[in-house]
Amino acid sequence: MAHVRYAVAALGFVLAVGCPARADDAAEARKLVEKAVKAHGGQEKLDKLPGTSLKFKGTFHGQGDGIPTTGEISAQGPDKQRIDIEVEAGGQKFPIVIVVAGDKGWTKIGKETTEFDKDKLAEAKEQAYAAWVWTLAPLKDKQVTLATVGEIKVGDRPALGVKVSSKGHRDVDLYFDKETGLLVKTETVVKDDTSGQEVTEESFPGEYKEVQGTKQAHKFLVKRNGKLHVEGEVTGIELSEKLDASLFEKP
């Protein structure tokens, strides 16, 4: 689930500065994160397998009627993503490719490739960072500040929240099931590619299954400003120590 949201950006259709946390609050947030990391497979596993390749299918609701989509996402670290999507509309299928590779990024629709301008690259990198945070692996970094954000209900189950802050990035709120420690909701601000306006995006990963010694979500639902934006399921996940560098070349 950590990288499915980038498919939403492709369909386009893809700040507040946090105060330093009190020492006791930061310690409590750290405990919640440690429990979550353990629930998801442990720090050693998360560090060893930073590369993610997943296949998904779902429905995009951002333009009214649901649009069927399928795709594959490859991601590694905070600034490397490749998304291959096929959108079905009007009885036809349209391929879309999005690549973010450090300080470069491209979109390919059909046979035409367009390089990201400065603003689009900045937003793509910001979303890449958020997805990296969702993997939980980078939360041990000393440059990351953690603070609790209270308890909410996700469905009918209580969940405890942690705000993740890092200089130069938007805050990302993570909510973990109070009993299991699994990630059940994320919340951050993104810039809507169609309107250009900042919106609140909430993601709800679910139906966790074991993958190579880790727990990975196989269902996802995304809302923007409270409205259903995309939903679907992951049909396959493979984790690796390092993905092929050619994946992140210009498409």
C-alpha positions as CSV (number, residue, x, y, z in Angstrom):
1,M,0.0,0.0,0.0
2,A,2.9,2.3,0.8
3,H,3.2,3.3,-3.0
4,V,-0.3,2.8,-4.5
5,R,-1.1,6.5,-4.0
6,Y,1.3,7.4,-6.9
7,A,-1.1,5.7,-9.3
8,V,-3.7,8.3,-8.2
9,A,-1.3,11.1,-9.1
10,A,-0.9,9.6,-12.6
11,L,-4.7,9.8,-13.1
12,G,-4.5,13.3,-11.8
13,F,-5.3,13.0,-11.7
14,V,0.1,13.5,-8.2
15,L,2.2,23.0,5.8
16,A,2.4,23.3,8.5
17,V,5.8,23.3,10.3
18,G,5.6,20.9,13.3
19,C,6.7,22.2,16.7
20,P,9.4,20.2,18.5
21,A,7.8,17.4,20.5
22,R,8.2,17.3,24.3
23,A,10.6,14.6,25.4
24,D,7.9,12.5,27.1
25,D,5.6,12.8,24.1
26,A,8.4,11.9,21.7
27,A,9.2,8.9,23.8
28,E,5.6,7.7,23.7
29,A,5.5,8.3,19.9
30,R,8.7,6.2,19.6
31,K,7.1,3.4,21.5
32,L,4.1,3.3,19.1
33,V,6.4,3.3,16.1
34,E,8.6,0.5,17.6
35,K,5.4,-1.6,18.1
36,A,4.3,-0.9,14.6
37,V,7.7,-1.8,13.1
38,K,7.7,-5.1,15.0
39,A,4.1,-5.8,13.7
40,H,5.2,-5.2,10.1
41,G,8.1,-7.5,10.3
42,G,10.9,-5.8,12.3
43,Q,13.5,-3.2,11.5
44,E,16.0,-5.7,10.2
45,K,13.6,-7.0,7.6
46,L,12.4,-3.5,6.6
47,D,16.0,-2.3,6.2
48,K,17.1,-5.4,4.3
49,L,14.2,-5.3,1.7
50,P,13.7,-1.6,0.8
51,G,12.8,-2.3,-2.8
52,T,9.1,-2.8,-3.6
53,S,7.4,-4.1,-6.7
54,L,3.6,-4.5,-6.7
55,K,0.8,-5.0,-9.0
56,F,-2.7,-3.6,-8.4
57,K,-6.2,-3.2,-9.8
58,G,-8.8,-0.7,-8.8
59,T,-11.2,2.1,-9.6
60,F,-10.4,5.8,-9.9
61,H,-13.3,8.1,-8.7
62,G,-11.6,11.4,-8.9
63,Q,-13.5,12.5,-12.1
64,G,-17.0,11.3,-11.2
65,D,-17.7,7.9,-12.7
66,G,-15.4,5.1,-11.7
67,I,-12.6,4.4,-14.1
68,P,-11.1,0.9,-14.0
69,T,-7.3,0.9,-13.7
70,T,-4.6,-1.7,-13.4
71,G,-0.9,-1.2,-12.9
72,E,2.5,-2.0,-11.5
73,I,4.6,0.2,-9.2
74,S,8.3,-0.1,-8.4
75,A,9.8,2.0,-5.6
76,Q,13.0,2.3,-3.6
77,G,13.8,4.9,-1.0
78,P,12.5,8.4,-0.8
79,D,13.1,9.5,-4.5
80,K,12.8,6.5,-6.8
81,Q,9.4,5.4,-8.2
82,R,8.1,4.0,-11.5
83,I,4.4,3.6,-12.1
84,D,3.0,1.8,-15.1
85,I,-0.7,2.2,-15.4
86,E,-3.4,1.1,-17.9
87,V,-6.6,3.2,-17.8
88,E,-9.8,1.9,-19.4
89,A,-12.2,4.5,-20.8
90,G,-14.6,4.5,-23.6
91,G,-13.9,0.9,-24.5
92,Q,-10.2,1.7,-25.0
93,K,-7.1,1.2,-22.8
94,F,-4.5,3.9,-22.4
95,P,-1.0,3.3,-21.0
96,I,0.6,5.8,-18.7
97,V,4.1,5.7,-17.2
98,I,5.5,8.0,-14.5
99,V,9.1,7.9,-13.3
100,V,10.7,9.8,-10.5
101,A,14.5,9.4,-10.2
102,G,16.1,11.8,-7.8
103,D,16.2,15.3,-9.5
104,K,14.5,14.0,-12.7
105,G,11.0,12.9,-13.5
106,W,8.9,12.1,-16.6
107,T,5.4,11.2,-17.7
108,K,4.8,9.1,-20.7
109,I,1.3,8.9,-22.3
110,G,1.2,6.7,-25.3
111,K,4.5,7.3,-27.2
112,E,5.0,10.9,-25.9
113,T,7.3,11.5,-23.0
114,T,7.3,14.8,-21.1
115,E,9.9,15.9,-18.5
116,F,8.6,17.2,-15.2
117,D,8.9,21.0,-14.7
118,K,10.2,22.3,-11.4
119,D,6.8,22.4,-9.6
120,K,5.6,19.0,-10.8
121,L,9.0,17.4,-9.8
122,A,8.8,19.0,-6.4
123,E,5.3,17.6,-5.8
124,A,6.2,14.1,-7.1
125,K,9.3,14.0,-4.8
126,E,7.1,15.1,-1.9
127,Q,4.7,12.3,-2.5
128,A,7.6,9.9,-2.9
129,Y,8.9,10.9,0.5
130,A,5.5,10.4,2.1
131,A,5.2,6.9,0.6
132,W,8.7,6.1,1.9
133,V,7.6,7.2,5.4
134,W,4.6,4.8,5.1
135,T,7.1,1.8,4.9
136,L,8.1,2.7,8.5
137,A,11.8,1.9,7.7
138,P,13.0,5.6,7.8
139,L,11.4,6.5,11.1
140,K,14.5,5.5,13.0
141,D,16.4,8.4,11.3
142,K,17.5,11.1,13.8
143,Q,16.3,13.8,11.4
144,V,12.7,12.6,11.8
145,T,10.7,14.1,14.7
146,L,7.8,12.0,16.1
147,A,4.8,13.3,18.2
148,T,1.6,11.6,19.2
149,V,-1.7,12.9,17.7
150,G,-4.2,11.1,19.8
151,E,-6.6,8.2,19.4
152,I,-9.3,7.9,16.7
153,K,-11.6,5.2,15.3
154,V,-10.8,3.5,12.0
155,G,-13.9,1.5,11.1
156,D,-14.9,0.2,14.5
157,R,-11.4,-0.2,15.9
158,P,-9.3,2.3,18.0
159,A,-6.1,3.5,16.4
160,L,-3.3,5.6,17.8
161,G,-1.6,8.3,15.8
162,V,1.9,9.6,15.3
163,K,2.9,12.7,13.4
164,V,6.1,12.4,11.4
165,S,8.0,15.7,10.8
166,S,11.2,16.3,8.8
167,K,12.8,19.5,7.7
168,G,11.8,20.4,4.2
169,H,8.8,18.1,4.0
170,R,5.1,18.1,4.8
171,D,4.0,16.4,8.0
172,V,2.7,12.8,7.6
173,D,0.3,11.4,10.2
174,L,0.3,7.6,10.7
175,Y,-2.4,5.8,12.6
176,F,-1.8,2.3,14.0
177,D,-4.3,-0.2,15.2
178,K,-4.2,0.0,18.9
179,E,-4.2,-3.8,19.4
180,T,-2.1,-5.1,16.4
181,G,0.1,-2.1,15.7
182,L,-0.5,-2.4,12.0
183,L,-0.8,0.8,9.9
184,V,-4.5,1.5,9.2
185,K,-4.6,5.1,8.1
186,T,-2.3,7.8,6.8
187,E,-3.0,11.5,6.4
188,T,-1.1,14.2,4.6
189,V,-1.5,17.2,2.3
190,V,-1.1,16.8,-1.5
191,K,-1.5,19.1,-4.5
192,D,-4.3,17.9,-6.7
193,D,-2.9,17.7,-10.3
194,T,-6.2,18.7,-11.9
195,S,-7.1,21.7,-9.8
196,G,-3.7,22.7,-8.5
197,Q,-5.1,23.1,-5.0
198,E,-3.8,21.5,-1.9
199,V,-6.1,18.9,-0.5
200,T,-6.1,16.5,2.5
201,E,-5.5,13.0,1.5
202,E,-6.4,10.1,3.7
203,S,-5.4,6.5,2.9
204,F,-6.7,3.3,4.5
205,P,-4.6,0.2,3.9
206,G,-6.1,-3.1,5.0
207,E,-6.3,-6.9,4.6
208,Y,-2.7,-7.5,5.6
209,K,-0.9,-10.7,4.5
210,E,2.6,-12.0,5.0
211,V,5.1,-11.2,2.3
212,Q,8.7,-12.4,2.7
213,G,8.5,-12.1,6.5
214,T,6.8,-8.7,6.5
215,K,3.2,-7.7,6.7
216,Q,1.8,-5.9,3.6
217,A,-1.6,-4.4,2.9
218,H,-3.6,-5.9,0.0
219,K,-6.6,-3.6,0.1
220,F,-6.5,0.2,-0.2
221,L,-8.9,3.1,-0.2
222,V,-8.0,6.8,-0.7
223,K,-10.1,9.9,0.1
224,R,-9.4,13.5,-0.8
225,N,-11.1,16.1,1.3
226,G,-13.4,13.4,2.6
227,K,-14.5,12.1,-0.9
228,L,-13.7,8.7,-2.3
229,H,-10.8,9.1,-4.7
230,V,-9.5,5.6,-5.5
231,E,-10.0,2.1,-4.2
232,G,-8.7,-1.3,-5.1
233,E,-6.5,-4.3,-4.2
234,V,-2.9,-5.4,-4.5
235,T,-2.6,-8.5,-6.6
236,G,1.0,-9.2,-6.1
237,I,4.0,-7.9,-4.1
238,E,7.7,-8.7,-4.3
239,L,10.3,-7.2,-2.0
240,S,14.0,-6.9,-2.8
241,E,17.3,-5.6,-1.6
242,K,17.8,-3.4,-4.7
243,L,15.7,-2.9,-7.8
244,D,17.2,-2.8,-11.3
245,A,18.4,0.8,-11.9
246,S,17.0,0.7,-15.5
247,L,13.5,0.9,-14.0
248,F,14.2,4.6,-13.1
249,E,15.5,5.7,-16.4
250,K,13.7,8.0,-18.8
251,P,10.7,6.0,-20.3
